[in-house]
Amino acid sequence: MKNAKGKTYEILKPGQKIDWTQKNGEWRDNADFWVKIIRENLDPFRLRLTNKAVLEYFKGKIGLAVLDAGCGEGYLCRLLARKGHKMRGIDLDPKLIAAAKAEETKKPLKIEYSVGNIKKLPYKNGAFDVVLSNHSINELDDPKKALFEFSRVLKPSGRIILFFLHPCFDLNPEDIKEKFPQYYFQNVKITRKCFLVSGIMSPSSYSYLHLSLSEWTASIAKAGFLIEKIEEPHPKIAEMEFDPWWKENFKKPLFILIQAKKN
Ligand SMILES: C[S@@+](CC[C@H](N)C(=O)[O-])C[C@H]1O[C@@H](n2cnc3c(N)ncnc32)[C@H](O)[C@@H]1O
């Protein structure tokens, strides 16, 4: 289903085998754009809200072995390495990993980056204390595979911290009208022709997966995790009411954070 703003919704049949990230090369084409957005601090959502939420777990902790799964150009690896954690970053996109490695060469923080697929991680069982996924788990055609991999590479009692678009609000009911409830309870690939950050348009499309909230939580539990915390990071109520930027850019709950412990 297509809407006027160039967003498409495709219901995935059960067991449908596609790997859209590799096939479309969306991040390859968006890599330079993304490096600019992150390195020039152009994403107010991250700066004003979401980084703080994602990094909350690490407060007061030191020396954790952390994997940033779908690390992009590596900024969270650098932030956490500076706080004394042992960082590994993996991403499917060679250009983003090249940008991450170039930064590591310039200012070494002992971070190891690899190009790879988070559905099949190149790490030993029990290698990490934490696996972090910032806006990446919902980009996979099959996040369940990644969740089993996260469990495998975690130590007993290790944590996953998953941050992604809020599944209750990622589908736009106005786009799909009376079909909304049928779509909500199925796996839907959502593709945006492009996306805008601080007035800069991405050169390529952006696809992500919608699963219902219950499907996400059941998948996390099935992969061997106990959910400890579900948060919906949002600006303060007064900011939503009086801050012009938030009024314009936070018209519905946008984000969810799920923290779970390996059983
Ligand atoms: C929205 S970007 C977020 C990047 C980074 N976490 C950040 O917050 O800047 C999503 C990232 O997930 C990566 N990605 C998507 N599917 C992947 C997969 N199967 N394996 C590894 N990385 C993947 C993309 O290449 C892209 O860098």
The ligand as a MOL file (V3000), in Angstrom:
LIG
                    3D

  0  0  0     0  0            999 V3000
M  V30 BEGIN CTAB
M  V30 COUNTS 27 29 0 0 0
M  V30 BEGIN ATOM
M  V30 1 C 19.2960 3.9550 11.6860 0
M  V30 2 S 20.9230 3.3670 11.4470 0 CHG=1
M  V30 3 C 21.5190 3.4890 13.1110 0
M  V30 4 C 22.9930 3.4300 13.1920 0
M  V30 5 C 23.5490 3.6460 14.5950 0
M  V30 6 N 23.0780 2.6510 15.5210 0
M  V30 7 C 23.1840 5.0330 15.0660 0
M  V30 8 O 22.3690 5.1370 15.9940 0
M  V30 9 O 23.6890 5.9910 14.4890 0 CHG=-1
M  V30 10 C 20.6790 1.6190 11.2670 0
M  V30 11 C 21.9650 0.8400 11.0870 0
M  V30 12 O 21.6780 -0.5560 11.1430 0
M  V30 13 C 22.5300 -1.1910 10.1920 0
M  V30 14 N 21.9730 -2.5080 9.8610 0
M  V30 15 C 20.7940 -2.7790 9.2840 0
M  V30 16 N 20.6470 -4.1070 9.1350 0
M  V30 17 C 21.7610 -4.6760 9.6290 0
M  V30 18 C 22.2020 -6.0160 9.7630 0
M  V30 19 N 21.4650 -7.0250 9.3300 0
M  V30 20 N 23.3950 -6.2500 10.3370 0
M  V30 21 C 24.1740 -5.2240 10.7640 0
M  V30 22 N 23.8030 -3.9240 10.6740 0
M  V30 23 C 22.6160 -3.6630 10.1120 0
M  V30 24 C 22.5680 -0.2340 9.0290 0
M  V30 25 O 23.6480 -0.4900 8.1610 0
M  V30 26 C 22.6440 1.1030 9.7380 0
M  V30 27 O 23.9550 1.4990 9.9800 0
M  V30 END ATOM
M  V30 BEGIN BOND
M  V30 1 1 1 2
M  V30 2 1 2 3
M  V30 3 1 2 10
M  V30 4 1 3 4
M  V30 5 1 4 5
M  V30 6 1 5 6
M  V30 7 1 5 7
M  V30 8 2 7 8
M  V30 9 1 7 9
M  V30 10 1 10 11
M  V30 11 1 11 12
M  V30 12 1 11 26
M  V30 13 1 12 13
M  V30 14 1 13 14
M  V30 15 1 13 24
M  V30 16 1 14 15
M  V30 17 1 14 23
M  V30 18 2 15 16
M  V30 19 1 16 17
M  V30 20 1 17 18
M  V30 21 2 17 23
M  V30 22 1 18 19
M  V30 23 2 18 20
M  V30 24 1 20 21
M  V30 25 2 21 22
M  V30 26 1 22 23
M  V30 27 1 24 25
M  V30 28 1 24 26
M  V30 29 1 26 27
M  V30 END BOND
M  V30 END CTAB
M  END
